[in-house]
Amino acid sequence: MSEKNLIKNGYRKYSGDDIDIYFNIDVCQHSGNCTHSNNEVFNVKRKPWIIANNGKKDEICQIIDKCPSGALKYIKK
Ligand code: SF4
């Protein structure tokens, strides 16, 4: 999905140098997969709760690919 469509569909952007992460809270099932996988990138006790530059691009892709709801998306740079 293009960034334009992600934003149109309610996703918020969290920019990084190598990858941009997008999140839609209305879609999230709060499974905790993302936060358990990498708490440096995904940490709900922090604002912003997603910091793309705190992780490696490939690892972030793997985590987001396992998001059960589709609430997380990414676009590699
Ligand atoms: S893995 Fe996806 S569904 Fe689970 S908490 Fe993270 S964003 Fe929400």
Backbone and ligand atoms as CSV (ligand in chain L), in Angstrom:
chain,resi,resn,atom,element,x,y,z
A,1,MET,N,N,0.849,-1.196,0.000
A,1,MET,CA,C,0.000,0.000,0.000
A,1,MET,C,C,0.888,1.251,0.000
A,2,SER,N,N,0.495,2.233,-0.757
A,2,SER,CA,C,1.304,3.457,-0.821
A,2,SER,C,C,1.106,4.282,0.453
A,3,GLU,N,N,2.064,5.165,0.703
A,3,GLU,CA,C,1.938,6.031,1.883
A,3,GLU,C,C,0.640,6.833,1.827
A,4,LYS,N,N,0.319,7.293,0.645
A,4,LYS,CA,C,-0.902,8.093,0.501
A,4,LYS,C,C,-2.136,7.294,0.953
A,5,ASN,N,N,-2.196,6.027,0.538
A,5,ASN,CA,C,-3.340,5.203,0.916
A,5,ASN,C,C,-3.319,4.837,2.391
A,6,LEU,N,N,-2.119,4.605,2.930
A,6,LEU,CA,C,-2.024,4.294,4.360
A,6,LEU,C,C,-2.557,5.458,5.187
A,7,ILE,N,N,-2.132,6.651,4.861
A,7,ILE,CA,C,-2.582,7.831,5.611
A,7,ILE,C,C,-4.092,8.010,5.441
A,8,LYS,N,N,-4.549,7.789,4.222
A,8,LYS,CA,C,-5.987,7.913,3.940
A,8,LYS,C,C,-6.794,6.898,4.753
A,9,ASN,N,N,-6.178,5.744,5.015
A,9,ASN,CA,C,-6.862,4.686,5.761
A,9,ASN,C,C,-6.626,4.758,7.264
A,10,GLY,N,N,-6.114,5.877,7.741
A,10,GLY,CA,C,-6.027,6.088,9.182
A,10,GLY,C,C,-4.712,5.708,9.822
A,11,TYR,N,N,-3.702,5.396,9.005
A,11,TYR,CA,C,-2.394,5.038,9.571
A,11,TYR,C,C,-1.584,6.292,9.880
A,12,ARG,N,N,-0.851,6.242,10.977
A,12,ARG,CA,C,0.030,7.331,11.349
A,12,ARG,C,C,1.469,6.914,11.057
A,13,LYS,N,N,2.257,7.883,10.613
A,13,LYS,CA,C,3.624,7.587,10.174
A,13,LYS,C,C,4.653,7.834,11.277
A,14,TYR,N,N,5.595,6.871,11.391
A,14,TYR,CA,C,6.733,7.016,12.304
A,14,TYR,C,C,7.998,6.838,11.453
A,15,SER,N,N,8.633,7.936,11.148
A,15,SER,CA,C,9.733,7.931,10.180
A,15,SER,C,C,11.034,7.421,10.765
A,16,GLY,N,N,11.793,6.708,9.921
A,16,GLY,CA,C,13.153,6.313,10.261
A,16,GLY,C,C,14.063,6.586,9.088
A,17,ASP,N,N,15.359,6.378,9.300
A,17,ASP,CA,C,16.316,6.628,8.214
A,17,ASP,C,C,16.199,5.577,7.108
A,18,ASP,N,N,16.028,4.295,7.518
A,18,ASP,CA,C,15.999,3.190,6.547
A,18,ASP,C,C,14.600,2.684,6.243
A,19,ILE,N,N,13.672,3.001,7.143
A,19,ILE,CA,C,12.327,2.437,7.006
A,19,ILE,C,C,11.333,3.382,7.694
A,20,ASP,N,N,10.164,3.513,7.111
A,20,ASP,CA,C,9.077,4.235,7.764
A,20,ASP,C,C,8.064,3.214,8.247
A,21,ILE,N,N,7.607,3.394,9.477
A,21,ILE,CA,C,6.615,2.496,10.070
A,21,ILE,C,C,5.286,3.246,10.140
A,22,TYR,N,N,4.204,2.502,9.901
A,22,TYR,CA,C,2.861,3.092,9.934
A,22,TYR,C,C,2.008,2.261,10.882
A,23,PHE,N,N,1.165,2.944,11.638
A,23,PHE,CA,C,0.352,2.245,12.641
A,23,PHE,C,C,-1.056,2.811,12.655
A,24,ASN,N,N,-2.026,1.892,12.750
A,24,ASN,CA,C,-3.428,2.278,12.866
A,24,ASN,C,C,-4.004,1.683,14.139
A,25,ILE,N,N,-4.238,2.509,15.121
A,25,ILE,CA,C,-4.698,2.016,16.434
A,25,ILE,C,C,-6.079,1.375,16.351
A,26,ASP,N,N,-6.879,1.790,15.397
A,26,ASP,CA,C,-8.232,1.225,15.274
A,26,ASP,C,C,-8.208,-0.216,14.780
A,27,VAL,N,N,-7.092,-0.612,14.187
A,27,VAL,CA,C,-6.959,-1.969,13.657
A,27,VAL,C,C,-6.253,-2.892,14.657
A,28,CYS,N,N,-5.430,-2.328,15.532
A,28,CYS,CA,C,-4.603,-3.097,16.481
A,28,CYS,C,C,-5.457,-3.987,17.386
A,29,GLN,N,N,-5.008,-5.238,17.548
A,29,GLN,CA,C,-5.692,-6.206,18.427
A,29,GLN,C,C,-4.989,-6.324,19.780
A,30,HIS,N,N,-3.999,-5.524,19.991
A,30,HIS,CA,C,-3.269,-5.471,21.270
A,30,HIS,C,C,-2.746,-6.836,21.688
A,31,SER,N,N,-2.230,-7.569,20.735
A,31,SER,CA,C,-1.661,-8.879,21.019
A,31,SER,C,C,-0.329,-8.766,21.740
A,32,GLY,N,N,0.354,-7.652,21.541
A,32,GLY,CA,C,1.653,-7.453,22.185
A,32,GLY,C,C,2.817,-8.070,21.442
A,33,ASN,N,N,2.573,-8.656,20.298
A,33,ASN,CA,C,3.675,-9.263,19.528
A,33,ASN,C,C,4.797,-8.270,19.260
A,34,CYS,N,N,4.441,-7.096,18.858
A,34,CYS,CA,C,5.449,-6.104,18.465
A,34,CYS,C,C,6.289,-5.662,19.667
A,35,THR,N,N,5.632,-5.326,20.763
A,35,THR,CA,C,6.375,-4.835,21.928
A,35,THR,C,C,7.246,-5.927,22.540
A,36,HIS,N,N,6.755,-7.178,22.507
A,36,HIS,CA,C,7.548,-8.291,23.041
A,36,HIS,C,C,8.741,-8.607,22.148
A,37,SER,N,N,8.597,-8.356,20.857
A,37,SER,CA,C,9.667,-8.692,19.916
A,37,SER,C,C,10.817,-7.699,19.978
A,38,ASN,N,N,10.491,-6.426,20.091
A,38,ASN,CA,C,11.559,-5.412,20.204
A,38,ASN,C,C,11.016,-4.193,20.935
A,39,ASN,N,N,11.357,-4.140,22.225
A,39,ASN,CA,C,10.844,-3.069,23.085
A,39,ASN,C,C,11.550,-1.731,22.879
A,40,GLU,N,N,12.643,-1.757,22.134
A,40,GLU,CA,C,13.325,-0.494,21.812
A,40,GLU,C,C,12.587,0.238,20.682
A,41,VAL,N,N,12.063,-0.534,19.770
A,41,VAL,CA,C,11.317,0.055,18.647
A,41,VAL,C,C,9.864,0.311,19.042
A,42,PHE,N,N,9.244,-0.694,19.677
A,42,PHE,CA,C,7.823,-0.604,20.034
A,42,PHE,C,C,7.695,-0.597,21.555
A,43,ASN,N,N,7.330,0.553,22.110
A,43,ASN,CA,C,7.227,0.671,23.563
A,43,ASN,C,C,6.069,1.595,23.916
A,44,VAL,N,N,5.003,1.009,24.398
A,44,VAL,CA,C,3.790,1.802,24.657
A,44,VAL,C,C,3.919,2.719,25.869
A,45,LYS,N,N,4.996,2.548,26.631
A,45,LYS,CA,C,5.176,3.419,27.798
A,45,LYS,C,C,5.926,4.686,27.438
A,46,ARG,N,N,6.143,4.908,26.159
A,46,ARG,CA,C,6.961,6.027,25.699
A,46,ARG,C,C,6.198,6.777,24.609
A,47,LYS,N,N,6.524,8.038,24.468
A,47,LYS,CA,C,5.984,8.825,23.346
A,47,LYS,C,C,7.126,9.403,22.542
A,48,PRO,N,N,7.208,9.176,21.232
A,48,PRO,CA,C,6.299,8.319,20.485
A,48,PRO,C,C,6.520,6.843,20.819
A,49,TRP,N,N,5.505,6.051,20.705
A,49,TRP,CA,C,5.654,4.644,21.127
A,49,TRP,C,C,6.412,3.832,20.098
A,50,ILE,N,N,6.537,4.352,18.870
A,50,ILE,CA,C,7.350,3.688,17.841
A,50,ILE,C,C,8.531,4.578,17.485
A,51,ILE,N,N,9.757,4.032,17.568
A,51,ILE,CA,C,10.954,4.743,17.096
A,51,ILE,C,C,11.666,3.821,16.099
A,52,ALA,N,N,11.488,4.119,14.827
A,52,ALA,CA,C,12.005,3.247,13.766
A,52,ALA,C,C,13.526,3.136,13.812
A,53,ASN,N,N,14.211,4.188,14.170
A,53,ASN,CA,C,15.671,4.172,14.183
A,53,ASN,C,C,16.265,3.367,15.339
A,54,ASN,N,N,15.437,2.846,16.221
A,54,ASN,CA,C,15.947,2.033,17.329
A,54,ASN,C,C,16.145,0.566,16.957
A,55,GLY,N,N,15.824,0.221,15.721
A,55,GLY,CA,C,15.984,-1.171,15.302
A,55,GLY,C,C,16.555,-1.281,13.907
A,56,LYS,N,N,16.916,-2.518,13.547
A,56,LYS,CA,C,17.438,-2.769,12.199
A,56,LYS,C,C,16.266,-2.995,11.237
A,57,LYS,N,N,16.431,-2.494,10.042
A,57,LYS,CA,C,15.355,-2.535,9.048
A,57,LYS,C,C,14.775,-3.944,8.868
A,58,ASP,N,N,15.659,-4.924,8.655
A,58,ASP,CA,C,15.179,-6.277,8.360
A,58,ASP,C,C,14.422,-6.888,9.538
A,59,GLU,N,N,14.901,-6.604,10.761
A,59,GLU,CA,C,14.220,-7.137,11.938
A,59,GLU,C,C,12.840,-6.501,12.084
A,60,ILE,N,N,12.780,-5.193,11.844
A,60,ILE,CA,C,11.490,-4.493,11.929
A,60,ILE,C,C,10.503,-5.077,10.910
A,61,CYS,N,N,10.981,-5.364,9.713
A,61,CYS,CA,C,10.108,-5.961,8.686
A,61,CYS,C,C,9.563,-7.302,9.166
A,62,GLN,N,N,10.437,-8.127,9.743
A,62,GLN,CA,C,10.006,-9.446,10.221
A,62,GLN,C,C,8.944,-9.330,11.301
A,63,ILE,N,N,9.157,-8.375,12.218
A,63,ILE,CA,C,8.183,-8.184,13.313
A,63,ILE,C,C,6.845,-7.727,12.738
A,64,ILE,N,N,6.901,-6.753,11.847
A,64,ILE,CA,C,5.655,-6.193,11.298
A,64,ILE,C,C,4.938,-7.229,10.442
A,65,ASP,N,N,5.700,-8.078,9.749
A,65,ASP,CA,C,5.078,-9.136,8.951
A,65,ASP,C,C,4.285,-10.108,9.829
A,66,LYS,N,N,4.637,-10.174,11.117
A,66,LYS,CA,C,3.946,-11.092,12.031
A,66,LYS,C,C,2.820,-10.419,12.804
A,67,CYS,N,N,2.613,-9.153,12.606
A,67,CYS,CA,C,1.497,-8.455,13.270
A,67,CYS,C,C,0.199,-9.107,12.813
A,68,PRO,N,N,-0.581,-9.661,13.767
A,68,PRO,CA,C,-1.755,-10.450,13.366
A,68,PRO,C,C,-2.907,-9.624,12.798
A,69,SER,N,N,-2.920,-8.352,13.071
A,69,SER,CA,C,-4.083,-7.538,12.680
A,69,SER,C,C,-3.879,-6.717,11.413
A,70,GLY,N,N,-2.630,-6.480,11.064
A,70,GLY,CA,C,-2.371,-5.560,9.955
A,70,GLY,C,C,-2.296,-4.111,10.402
A,71,ALA,N,N,-2.274,-3.885,11.714
A,71,ALA,CA,C,-2.213,-2.510,12.241
A,71,ALA,C,C,-0.866,-1.860,11.965
A,72,LEU,N,N,0.165,-2.683,11.812
A,72,LEU,CA,C,1.495,-2.160,11.511
A,72,LEU,C,C,1.826,-2.406,10.036
A,73,LYS,N,N,2.372,-1.405,9.393
A,73,LYS,CA,C,2.838,-1.522,8.009
A,73,LYS,C,C,4.200,-0.845,7.925
A,74,TYR,N,N,4.918,-1.124,6.848
A,74,TYR,CA,C,6.198,-0.444,6.664
A,74,TYR,C,C,6.428,-0.151,5.193
A,75,ILE,N,N,7.246,0.851,4.968
A,75,ILE,CA,C,7.766,1.129,3.625
A,75,ILE,C,C,9.262,1.300,3.769
A,76,LYS,N,N,10.014,0.401,3.089
A,76,LYS,CA,C,11.481,0.484,3.135
A,76,LYS,C,C,11.941,1.646,2.261
A,77,LYS,N,N,13.074,2.228,2.632
A,77,LYS,CA,C,13.618,3.321,1.841
A,77,LYS,C,C,14.766,2.831,0.975
L,1,SF4,S1,S,1.616,-6.808,16.820
L,1,SF4,FE1,FE,0.053,-5.631,15.697
L,1,SF4,S2,S,-1.882,-6.210,16.673
L,1,SF4,FE2,FE,-0.230,-6.814,18.061
L,1,SF4,S3,S,0.008,-5.067,19.466
L,1,SF4,FE3,FE,1.473,-4.788,17.788
L,1,SF4,S4,S,0.363,-3.525,16.326
L,1,SF4,FE4,FE,-1.167,-4.343,17.682
